[in-house]
Amino acid sequence: MTTLTLADWQQRARDLRIEGRAFIQGEYTTSSAGASFDCISPIDGRVLAQVASCDEADANRAVISARMAFESGAWSRMAPAKRKATMIRFANLLQSNAEELALLETLDMGKPISDSLNIDIPGSANALRWSGEAIDKIYDEVAATPHDQIGMVTREPVGLVAAIVPWNFPLMMACWKLGPALATGNSVVLKPSEKSPLTAIRVAQLAIEAGIPAGVLNVLPGYGHTVGKALALHMDVDTLVFTGSTRVAKQLMIYAGESNMKRVWLEAGGKSPNIVFADAPDLQAAAQSAASAIAFNQGEVCTAGSRLLVESSVKERFLPMVVEALKGWKPGNPLDPATNVGALVDTQQLDTVLGYIEAGRNDGAQVLIGGQRTMQETGGLYVEPTIFDGVSNAMKIAREEIFGPVLSVITFDTAAEAVSIANDTPYGLAAAVWTADLSKAHLTAKALRAGSVWVNQYDGGDMTAPFGGFKQSGNGRDKSLHAFDKYTELKATWIKL
Ligand code: NAD
């Protein structure tokens, strides 16, 4: 636990030396064209650094470096126990640099420093550690072969992985990919979001310090339509792993089809239902949870509980509890350790969120709390956590992913109706159900078309269970041993005796 105060963090922010260059073949480098862009903090509009704006030429450089590293075998053929030890050193380095990384994350994307320090950085380190620790404990198979044959079923690294990640949990989403990708022996070219590139750039150096050979991890900051597209179309990228919006996810499938049919694994958007039945075991806990499910990380969470489905008979009692709970989530200076709601990532996201609040009002939904931009005097981008009552599942605010702290309350009368509303969405990332009835809990959980279902809680889970989406929330899974499937090819080798 750190005891740093707001003043301490502000001082550290002033003293921080920020690296903005790309990382290729074990070294920081400017982009080939010398282009860069301003990296702006949403906390106060300050320019934090000039960040390399990479393009196709840089993608080519990084892919050549990654391919050479892979072919050399220095990492890809390293004994699993040794790779494990290196991954654990890498994880430990994230942890020992946690304060610097947390500060970079908060300055760059506006989330509260307490979250960066206690959730994002430990979660990132843990993803690397967990995957590293697993790698010398998985075995291949021998098929049920006749006496004069041996059929071996083995897993091999796919080779070159391009990872394109979003800005909401910048380092953690990267590490959910880097953990299994590196542990299984691949080389990686990582493209962080142009809105939050700083921790990925810094961590590349830590990989080298940990002993991961040069070229195994390259980091290319830059825009999606330039360097992201170049990686997705690259003929020498074997696998593309992505976390981000459904719109871009679909485009990446097209790029793969237009190029080398690289494997494409997608973690995309969500519009997750949080179903509260009248017989919920603890309505107070459900209310607290409904509030954090929409306000945590400013609502910029793929699994945000953005549709609160409430049984009509309990609504009058329950909704005031949710409003009360949300009063505990107040925008503040993200560098203040007491703050639990930070700034939205950039002006584009601010406009999007305010646009949805306007759409909700225009469609006739009623604001119960929030609904305004706030703290303009700071030069930062803050929006009050907002609840809309009287929402129908057909309204724009109930159908589209807002990716901000805006909750839609929808009522229902029967379990069948709740499930039908919950599943009436193009997404299928997560869902929650609150009931004390064991059978109702199981039956509802089974009926929900979502990759994660929580019962009497919201957002449970750790590295041991897979995470990902049904429907247009994606394919494949991050976390757990199931994630290793994305980074390995299955080979059958038949030996005639
Ligand atoms: P985004 O799709 O706009 O961008 C994601 C990444 O893709 C960025 O690095 C961006 O530069 C890149 N990109 C954009 N256009 C590209 C193109 N044409 N070719 C190649 N790359 C391109 O998403 P975002 O705004 O950064 O993140 C928010 C989205 O991420 C939300 O939809 C959220 O639900 C989703 N998300 C999903 C999960 C999950 O695990 N399912 C987790 C976190 C966030």
Residues whose N, C-alpha, C, O or C-beta is under 5 A from the ligand:
A	BS01	NAD	I164 V165 P166 W167 K191 P192 S193 E194 G222 Y223 G224 H225 G228 K229 A232 T243 G244 S245 T246 V248 E267 A268 G269 G270 C302 S473
